[in-house]
């Protein structure tokens, strides 16, 4: 009968972690997690707001492209049901890209924003942006939107749709394209 005397290479059945080693590892992981989680919140909020900003810009460009391609008017408008425009609706409740041809199905549907985020139309224009077959908007002025989250104006994002049809988002949170500070509701 052979006895095991070499403690550096124990048999496979005896390999593993002790309870003490496991508890120390879990404790260290808990401390690191407690430090990392609060730092992740601003990252997640920034990412969410930037995604919603890019979605609004994408909807404007989708409408513009479809208007040029179909040689007809296409609008981006607030919608409560994802099928029809809601006059005077809330942009944060969702919006759609829809042809002005009667009975047309939505080209793009954007659901309500998350976490109580808001989109406010600051342009004083009607509650929809309509693109003509030339790619230009039907307004003689800019459409401007401010997207806000729970952190307020310092983190707000700005989107401007020019009469030429070009949609631009500000690169600096909290400021418009001209450098003026934004306000949130």
C-alpha positions in Angstrom: 0.0 0.0 0.0 1.3 3.4 -1.0 1.0 6.4 1.3 0.9 10.0 0.1 3.9 11.9 1.5 4.5 14.6 -1.1 2.4 17.6 0.0 3.2 19.7 -3.1 1.2 17.5 -5.5 -1.9 16.2 -3.7 -4.3 13.9 -5.5 -7.1 15.4 -7.5 -9.7 14.6 -4.9 -7.9 16.8 -2.4 -7.5 19.9 -4.6 -9.7 23.0 -4.1 -10.3 26.0 -1.9 -10.7 26.1 1.8 -13.7 27.9 3.3 -11.4 30.6 4.6 -10.0 31.3 1.1 -13.4 31.4 -0.4 -14.7 33.9 2.2 -11.6 36.2 1.7 -12.2 36.1 -2.1 -15.9 36.9 -1.7 -15.1 39.7 0.7 -12.6 41.3 -1.6 -15.0 41.0 -4.5 -17.7 42.7 -2.4 -15.4 45.7 -1.5 -14.4 46.2 -5.2 -18.1 46.0 -6.2 -19.1 48.6 -3.6 -16.4 50.9 -5.0 -17.2 50.3 -8.7 -21.0 50.5 -8.7 -21.4 54.2 -7.7 -18.9 55.1 -10.4 -20.9 53.2 -13.0 -24.1 55.2 -12.5 -23.0 58.4 -14.3 -21.6 56.3 -17.1 -24.9 54.5 -17.6 -26.9 57.7 -17.5 -24.6 59.4 -20.0 -24.8 56.4 -22.3 -28.7 56.3 -22.1 -29.1 60.0 -22.8 -26.6 59.9 -25.7 -28.4 56.9 -27.2 -31.7 58.7 -27.0 -30.1 61.8 -28.6 -28.7 59.7 -31.4 -32.1 58.1 -31.9 -33.8 61.5 -32.4 -31.1 62.5 -34.9 -31.4 59.2 -36.7 -35.2 59.6 -36.9 -34.7 63.0 -38.5 -32.2 61.6 -41.1 -34.5 58.6 -41.8 -37.4 61.0 -42.5 -35.3 63.3 -44.6 -33.9 60.3 -46.7 -37.3 58.8 -47.1 -38.8 62.2 -48.2 -36.1 62.5 -50.9 -36.4 58.9 -52.0 -40.2 58.7 -52.1 -40.5 62.3 -53.5 -43.2 63.1 -50.9 -43.4 64.7 -47.5 -42.3 62.7 -44.4 -42.7 63.8 -40.9 -41.3 63.0 -37.5 -44.0 63.5 -34.9 -45.1 62.6 -31.4 -47.2 59.5 -31.1 -49.0 57.8 -28.3 -49.8 54.6 -30.1 -46.9 54.1 -32.5 -49.2 54.4 -35.5 -50.5 57.9 -35.8 -49.3 61.4 -34.9 -50.5 63.0 -31.7 -51.0 66.7 -32.1 -49.3 68.6 -29.3 -48.1 65.3 -27.8 -45.1 64.7 -25.5 -41.9 63.7 -27.4 -40.8 61.7 -24.4 -43.8 59.4 -24.8 -42.5 58.2 -28.2 -42.4 59.4 -31.7 -42.7 58.0 -35.2 -41.4 58.7 -38.8 -44.5 58.8 -41.0 -45.2 59.6 -44.7 -47.7 62.3 -45.3 -49.4 60.0 -47.8 -52.8 59.0 -46.3 -52.9 55.5 -44.8 -49.1 55.1 -44.8 -47.5 52.8 -42.2 -44.9 54.2 -39.9 -41.4 54.0 -41.3 -39.8 54.1 -37.9 -41.3 53.8 -34.4 -39.4 55.1 -31.3 -40.8 54.0 -27.9 -41.1 56.2 -24.8 -37.9 57.3 -23.2 -36.6 55.5 -20.1 -36.1 56.6 -16.5 -38.3 59.7 -16.8 -36.0 61.3 -19.4 -37.6 64.2 -21.3 -37.4 65.7 -24.8 -38.6 69.3 -24.9 -39.2 71.2 -28.2 -37.7 74.6 -27.7 -38.3 75.8 -31.2 -41.8 77.1 -31.0 -42.6 75.2 -34.2 -45.5 72.7 -34.6 -45.1 69.4 -32.7 -43.9 67.6 -35.8 -40.9 68.1 -38.2 -42.0 67.7 -41.8 -39.4 67.1 -44.6 -40.3 67.9 -48.2 -39.1 65.9 -51.2 -36.1 68.4 -51.5 -34.9 67.2 -48.0 -35.6 70.6 -46.5 -38.0 71.1 -43.6 -41.3 73.0 -44.0 -40.3 75.6 -41.5 -38.2 78.7 -42.1 -36.5 78.4 -38.7 -34.6 75.7 -36.8 -36.3 73.0 -34.8 -34.5 72.7 -31.4 -34.9 69.9 -28.9 -33.4 69.5 -25.4 -33.1 66.0 -23.9 -32.8 65.9 -20.1 -32.5 63.2 -17.4 -32.7 63.3 -13.6 -29.3 65.1 -13.3 -30.7 68.3 -14.8 -29.4 70.9 -17.3 -25.7 70.2 -16.7 -26.0 66.9 -18.4 -28.7 67.8 -21.0 -28.2 67.2 -24.7 -29.2 69.5 -27.6 -30.5 68.6 -31.1 -31.1 71.1 -33.8 -32.8 70.5 -37.2 -32.0 73.3 -39.6 -34.3 74.4 -42.4 -32.0 72.7 -44.9 -32.9 69.4 -43.2 -29.5 68.9 -41.5 -29.8 67.5 -37.9 -27.0 68.2 -35.5 -26.5 67.2 -31.8 -24.3 69.3 -29.6 -21.1 67.6 -28.5 -20.9 69.3 -25.1 -23.4 68.2 -22.5 -25.4 71.1 -21.0 -24.8 73.5 -23.9 -26.3 74.2 -27.3 -24.4 74.6 -30.5 -23.7 78.3 -29.8 -22.3 77.6 -26.3 -25.4 78.8 -24.4 -26.4 76.9 -21.3 -29.4 74.6 -21.6 -32.4 74.5 -19.3 -34.5 71.5 -18.3 -38.1 71.4 -17.3 
